[in-house]
Amino acid sequence: MTTQMLIRIDPKTKEKLTQLARMEGKSTNQLVINVIEEYVEDHDIGAYIDDLWERIGNKLKAKGITPDDIDKAIKDARRG
């Protein structure tokens, strides 16, 4: 499901946006949606952290380190 958002921009900016959208074969609506989606993706710290954990996990697996090895290292560090 989608929802609406009302934005206000000056007429010159709207006209330039309309021209750019036409040049790309898109509607102004689709162009604005793409810009907003890209912004959210680029600034979503949660997704960045999830990706970081996945990359770390993949590197650990590639080195043969198991979840049990990690648990042991954490317990040893906490005792330490």
N, C-alpha and C positions, 0 to 999 in steps of 0.2 A: 504494500500500500504506500502511496505517496501523499505528500501534504504540500500545501502552497506556502510561499513566502513572498511577501511584498517588499520590494526595495525601491528606494528613490535615488535616481541619478540625474545629473544635469542632461539636458537634451543633446548637447554636442557629444558627450561620452556615449549616450545611447545610440546615436547615429553611427559613430565610429565602431561600436560593438556590433551593430547590425551589419555594417559593411564587412567587417572581419569575419563574422559568422557566415555571410553569403560566400565570401571567398573560399572558406573551408567547406562549403556545402552543408552547413549545419544551421539549425535555428538558433536564435539568440538564447532561447531557453536551454537547449542542449549545451551550448557553449558555457553558460553560467553554471549549469550543473557540473560539467567537467572541471571547471576551475575550482568550485567548492569541494568536489570530491578529492581532487589533487591536494588541495590545501589541508583538508582533514587528514588524508593519508600521510602527508609530510609532517604533520604536527601531532600525530597521535602517539604519545609517548608509550602507551600501553602496548601498541602493536610493535613499536621499536624494541621494547624490552622483551616481548615474546620472541621476536626474531633473534635477538641477541642470545637468549637462553637456548634457542634451538641450534644456533651456530656453535655455541659452547658445547652443548650436548653432542653434536656431531663430531667435533674435534676430540672430545674425550673418548667417544666410541671408537674413533679411528685409531686411537692410541691404546685401545684394549682396556680402558678403565671402565669398570662396571659400577652400577649403583651401590653395590655392597662396598666397593673400594671407597666410594665417596662417603658413605655412612661411617665407615671405620675412621677415615681421616677427620671427619667432623668430631666424632667422639674423642679421638686422641687429642685434637686441638682443645676441646673443652676441658679435658682433664689437665692439660698442660700447664 
